[in-house]
Amino acid sequence: MSSVGLDITRAQHESLDSTDALASVWSLAVQEAVESGKTVSWGGRGRGRGGRDLSRKTFQPLDITVEDVCLEYMNDTSLSGLGKGGSKVLLDNAYLKLLPGRVYTLVGRNGVGKSTLMKRIAACKIPGFPPHISSLLVQQEVFGHDELTPIDILLRNQETIMKQSKESNKFSISQLEEEMDALDLDADDYQESMEAICNKIAELEESEDAENDGLTERAHEALQFFGVPESMFHKPTSQLSGGIRKKVSLASALMSRPQLLLLDEPTCHIDIGGILQLRKLIADCAQSNATIVLTSHDVDLMNDVATDTIHFDEKQHVLSYYSGNYRCFLKYRNERLAHQMKQAGALEKQRSAMVSTIDNLKKKSARSDSRQAKKKINKTIKSKTKKLERHGVEKNELGHRRTAQSDGGIRKGAINGLPAEQRNMSHKKLLKAAEINIGPVPDKAVQFDFEPVNCTWGDEPLVSVMDVGHSFDEGGDKGADFIFDCVDLSVREGTRTVILGENGSGKTSLLRIISGELSPTVGSVHFASGVTVAHFHQHSVDELMYDYEDGRNDVVTALTLLSERYPAKTEQDVRGMLTRFGLSPKQADTNVRFLSGGERCRLCMADLMLQSPHLLVIDELSNHLDVESVDALIYGLGRYNGTVVMASHDAHLIRSVGGDAFVLFGGSLQRVEGGIDEYLKVFNQKYNR
């Protein structure tokens, strides 16, 4: 299944390359510069060698500033499969700015291109990106390899980073030498400046030697830091769980210490202990003056570690920058929306007064007997009508004449910002037309709208787990190595149950037993008569993609995939279910290869809900969702009258969904009376000793 994921990534890169001729030119320029030992140049003054200010005396080697960043999937039927073309613009002349020592959280809806941008940066496919900056991407999904062990992966990544660091140091030393040559011999601080530059050069040369010391020992320490068992150090990564593979990838970042660390959903699959260690890694990298770019659905993580927020604007196709964490970004956005509402209200009040004046003049003209008076009144009406059409763009905030070109377009709520047939709209409709979202209900682009179920079981448990134990050893006797034993759990109708635990504690196995997909080694599981169980597990997306991509040459869309799986359902039924889970008609007709991780998760949820389940078993659904989608999921589960059993490490999600919390610890299932916050308190004490 991992090969399918790699094929999809390769297809996405090829599609992006087809629409960006500069990307291939840039890659060639970088390659020629490395082979010749020269420095690659790009653009004109201030943009040469991959960034601004490099032609000036104030050299900042770790600053990343790239203009005119464009990302677009090619206009090809392979996107839609219907001959309609499927060109999708992600970024259009965007400005990328990343400074050292900062932690940026990249926010935006699923499918806007957050992961794509990170992959393009890591693949050196952004024209003008500083080639001397060493970077490492921790991907959302870490695929396993049959030939590579965790130690092999850490040493391989370290070798890559060392090559990049060598080029970076060479570049930095050459810039420092230029600064040295430019020093004024007669200046009072000449000696002091010369010593400072020499010390910097010496530090860079010494850092190269330090990176080669005790690599294997450092790899062991990095893996132990993230809690990877020593017994797994030399196992092929294809045999490791998703959580362990993600920890291996994070351990590689800890060992390599790149100048730019790209974290794409780093909390996916890892347990609470791993998340706490991740926070330490981010803090340590920021303190060492590295740049960190983070995408995550974990609100607590973004609020605690981020210093800046980058908004991936799907409508303008640009990157917008905000100082502060995600909480500050939301506060600013809400204040801006409130200002737009106030502005639209004021515009409507003024417009109503102008319309009333024009109506009165029309009545006056109709009553007038004088031809000359009528002509004068009609001239006034024409003048005021023209003013009404311009209303909303006369003055900007500074009191100057406002123009659409210089002041960011027509103001929200302006009468001339609407088609002629909409210019008599009410304030409420005007706000909607101006695309101002003021309601707490998630819109259809991110919604999770679960169909209600019929309640028929009353007090009878839907699932009863009695004295269950499970082992992966064949034979299944009491002498086997059980991952858990003597587990009892009763799942009643309409309840919410959360299973907590560290990676490897058996959460996934227990959920598979509850869903009926796995038989326990010992004990029994009883299901209520007629109950239907749907299970979303961590590899549901991979399996769905594998089943319908393997060996097929035709284009598979979300609509065709579900129509084949449920032939009794009409196209309208399938489209309706996809819409319930935030997939628009355009996304329904899009090749599944070009859907984002979050969009594929929505596809899987639509697939499960077409089974009309009474019990939903969910294993780490939020891993691929953006923050707004997680909030929409919380809203949807709050309105859902069905029964839910889930495993998650997202504290915000668990806290909001509520219900009973249990933890698998030491091979047994224990109730957590204080919920997720009590669980977090215990882990903080454990990792901060």
Secondary structure, DSSP 8 states (H G I E B T S, - for coil): -HHHHHHHHHHHHHHHHHH-HHHHHHHHHHHHHHHHT-----SSTTTGGGSTTTTSSS--TT-EEEEEEEEEE---HHHHSSSS---EEEEEEEEEEE-TT-EEEEE--TTSSHHHHHHHHHTT-STT--TTS-EEEE-SS----SS--HHHHHHHHHHHHHHHHHHHHHHHHHHHHHHHHTS-TTSTTHHHHHHHHHHHHHHHHHHHHHHTTTHHHHHHHHHHHTT--GGGTTS-GGGS-HHHHHHHHHHHHHHH--SEEEEESTTTT--HHHHHHHHHHHHHHHHTT-EEEEE-S-HHHHHHH-SEEEEEETTTTEEEEEES-HHHHHHHHHHHHHHHHHHHHHHHHHHHHHHHHHHHHHHHHHH---HHHHHHHHHHHHHHHHHHHHTTSSB-TTSSB--TTTTTSS-TT-GGGS-GGGTT--HHHHHHHTT----SS--TTT-----------TTS-SEEEEEEEEESSTT--TTS-EEEEEEEEEE-TT-EEEEEE-TTSSHHHHHHHHHTSS--SEEEEEE-TT--EEEE-TTHHHHHHHHHHTT--S--BHHHHHHHH-TTS-HHHHHHHHHHTT--HHHHTSBGGGS-HHHHHHHHHHHHHTT--SEEEEESGGGG--HHHHHHHHHHHHH--SEEEEE---HHHHHHH-SEEEEEETTEEEE-TTHHHHHHHHHHHHHT-
